[in-house]
Amino acid sequence: MPGMTRRSFVRLGAGAAVAGAVAKTALLDAPMLSAQSLPDGRKIRFGIVGTGIRGCDLLRSASKVPTGICMGSADLYSTRLKAGKEAYGADFDTSGDYRRLLDRKDIDAIFVATSDHHHCHVTLDAVAAGKDVYCEKPMSHNVAEGFAMLEAVQAKKRIFQAGSQRVSSILYAKARDIYASGRLGEVHSIDAHINRNSPGGAWVYPIPDDASPATIDWKGFLVDAPNHPFDPKLFFRWRCFKDFGSGLGGDLFVHLLSGIQAVTGINTPANRAYSSGGIYHFKDGRDFPDFLETVYDFPTANGVVQVHLHCNQNNNDGDEGLVFYGSTGTMVMTGSTVTFTPQDVRPKFESYGWHGMTEAQLAKGEADWNAAHPEQLPELVDVEVFNLPDGYDDTAVHIANFFSAVVTREHVVEDEVFGNNAAIGCHMANHSYFHRSIATWDAASKSIKV
């Protein structure tokens, strides 16, 4: 709007000016998928513990990373050993006991893709054996385990990466750049959600015909969990149950929290969290709610940022978004786009406050304001939209970053501290839900208080 004065802007109306802003769309540039090789030129040799749904996904993505090679797998369900090899597209040794992988000198790193309650002991055993670890999210099953993992990784000087792959995405890198530029202004509110609308999205996974005590190491599955008689539902749908999983907090909240940490640079637990929700649709004996929402207060250098998360397993399938509300701009992220929209904060005469006055008072007020603001308005900044390229695999990029860190020994973004803080957010959400009270983080005791 070159040459437009504040007076003419008032007459057109703020809405017209905003509508006139141009939306610029750009395709993000995906770098070549690679990772650094070891000094002798050989590939990073890894083994994977757990070749269920997520484990097979990891193997499919790992097969795209040229600097790594899978040397072996372990799973408690014998049929999954074959599924893992099919997912990777190559043959390797398999076992029902993950400790056989740790004994091998030709394995550099271990991927942990088990149920949540196995994350800690497999990670501790792996770092004790001198292996670097890629552990699926959430990093821990409870707060105490998270700190035990963190301390062990640091004591043994191992590389650790938690598996919330979005933090390695070029989409989140772009959002981080926009946030760091200050274009959003002051940000004190962030909303984020992931919704699903199917039994599979609510972890009602299929139970195979051959599931039995003969094909599943039930004792190995329970480990230190409370004793349960053999029940394939607990084994294949473990995310539903407190003894083995972490519910919506551990499955979906952790993605949102990790993404927020990656974009904003916040890398600390929230001061407090309050949850609400319930089991509204999937009344199948599960412990965790199928709808959960939590409000967090996160401390920052510029004050508190309030983060509101919610996840629903019975509506809006595929609905995902993060919204960063700033004083001068709003940033919206979906699974494939980042959109920056400027807030129109240019000074203007606001007539609403004069509605209770006479027409003469309104006219004088507007004339006085225009006389005090004769300069031209600045240009309205364009809306910017950035899109992921088709076929982009952020899990493969995340794995490539891990392989590079194994070589360089430099920490990854989602290291043991980052991963632990994101997991604490999940545990606070669950703690508040089950206690029906505000969960407060006590940094001195490294524990959640109510």
Secondary structure as GFF3:
##gff-version 3
##sequence-region A 1 450
A	DSSP	alpha_helix	6	12	.	.	.	ID=ss1
A	DSSP	alpha_helix	14	19	.	.	.	ID=ss2
A	DSSP	beta_strand	23	27	.	.	.	ID=ss3
A	DSSP	beta_strand	44	49	.	.	.	ID=ss4
A	DSSP	alpha_helix	53	62	.	.	.	ID=ss5
A	DSSP	beta_strand	68	74	.	.	.	ID=ss6
A	DSSP	alpha_helix	78	88	.	.	.	ID=ss7
A	DSSP	beta_strand	93	95	.	.	.	ID=ss8
A	DSSP	alpha_helix	99	102	.	.	.	ID=ss9
A	DSSP	beta_strand	109	112	.	.	.	ID=ss10
A	DSSP	three_ten_helix	116	118	.	.	.	ID=ss11
A	DSSP	alpha_helix	119	128	.	.	.	ID=ss12
A	DSSP	beta_strand	132	136	.	.	.	ID=ss13
A	DSSP	alpha_helix	143	155	.	.	.	ID=ss14
A	DSSP	beta_strand	160	163	.	.	.	ID=ss15
A	DSSP	three_ten_helix	165	168	.	.	.	ID=ss16
A	DSSP	alpha_helix	170	180	.	.	.	ID=ss17
A	DSSP	beta_strand	187	197	.	.	.	ID=ss18
A	DSSP	three_ten_helix	200	202	.	.	.	ID=ss19
A	DSSP	alpha_helix	218	222	.	.	.	ID=ss20
A	DSSP	alpha_helix	232	236	.	.	.	ID=ss21
A	DSSP	three_ten_helix	238	240	.	.	.	ID=ss22
A	DSSP	alpha_helix	247	248	.	.	.	ID=ss23
A	DSSP	pi_helix	249	253	.	.	.	ID=ss24
A	DSSP	alpha_helix	254	264	.	.	.	ID=ss25
A	DSSP	beta_strand	272	278	.	.	.	ID=ss26
A	DSSP	beta_strand	291	300	.	.	.	ID=ss27
A	DSSP	beta_strand	303	312	.	.	.	ID=ss28
A	DSSP	beta_strand	314	326	.	.	.	ID=ss29
A	DSSP	beta_strand	329	333	.	.	.	ID=ss30
A	DSSP	beta_strand	337	342	.	.	.	ID=ss31
A	DSSP	three_ten_helix	351	354	.	.	.	ID=ss32
A	DSSP	alpha_helix	359	372	.	.	.	ID=ss33
A	DSSP	beta_strand	383	387	.	.	.	ID=ss34
A	DSSP	alpha_helix	394	408	.	.	.	ID=ss35
A	DSSP	alpha_helix	416	435	.	.	.	ID=ss36
A	DSSP	beta_strand	439	442	.	.	.	ID=ss37
A	DSSP	beta_strand	447	449	.	.	.	ID=ss38
###
